[in-house]
C-alpha cells in the first residue's frame, strides 16, 4: 500500500511541476521587468519598455526538461553579462550571472 501511495504522490508531483513549468514568453516578460527595475536611468527604462522584449528574445536560449526549464540570456557580444535562470512553479530563479 505504501508503494502505491508513493507512486501516486510521485506522479502528482511530476504533473504539477510539468503544468507549472513557465514558458519562454513568461521568461522574456520576467527578465524585461527585472532589467527595468534595476535600471536607474529614465532613458534606459524607456528603451527597455519599447524594445526590451525583442532584444531579450534574440539573446535568449531555452532548454525544456519537462518539469523545469533553463534559460540563458547572453549579451557578452555587446559587453554585458550572461544570466542563467531556472524556471519552475511559475517562477524564475537566477542560478548564475557572468559579468564581462
N, C-alpha and C positions, 0 to 999 in steps of 0.2 A: 504494500500500500504506500509506503514512504517513497518507493522508487517511482510510482506513478505520479504522485504529488510533485516530486522533484522534476520530473519530465514536463508536466503540465506547467509548472512555475517557470521553467526554462523557456518553454515555447511562448508563454505570455511575455516574458522579459524581452525575448528576441523580437516579438511582434511589436511591442511598444517602442523599442529602440528603432526598428525599421520605419515605423509610422511617424516618429518624431525626428527623423534624420532630415535636417534642413537642406534645401536645395541651393543651387548656385545663385539664383536671384535673391534669395534671402541673405546670402553671404555678401553679395555685392552691395545690397542696401545697408547691411550692418557696417561694413568696412567704410562705406562712404560717410555714414553718420559719425563713425568713430573718428575719421580723419577731420571732419568738420568740427567736432567737439575739441580736438586737440589743436586746431588752428587758432592762432591769436590774431591773425590779420583778416580784416574785413574783405579785402580783395581775394585772398585765398578761399575764404568761405563762399564768396560769390562764384568763383570759378568751379569749386567743388560742387556747388548746388546745380550749376548748369551742365557741366560735362563730367562730373566725378564718376558717375556710374559707368559711362562708356570707357573712361580711362582705366578704371579698376577692372572692368570686364576684360579688356585686352591684355592686362598684365597678370591675370589670374588663371591658375590651373587647378583642376579638381580631380581627386581620386575618391570614388564612391566605394565604400566597403560594406554596403547594405545596411549595417546598423550604425555607422558613423561615416563621416566624410572628412577628408583632409584637403584644405585649401591653401595654396601658396600664391601669394601676390608678390611679384618680383619687379622691382624698379631699379635694380642695380645698374642697368644700362644708362640711366639718367642721373646716377649718383645718389640715389636714395636707398632705402633699406628693402630687405626681403622679409615678409611676415608669413609665418606658417600658423594656421589655426586648425583646430579640430572642431567639427560640428556634430552635436548630438543633443537629444532632448530639446530641440529647437533653440539651442544656444550655441555660441561660438566661444572657444577658449584659445587665446594665443598661446602657442607652445614654444615658439622661438621667434626672435627678431634679430636679423643680421644687419648691422649697420655697415654702410660703405663709406 
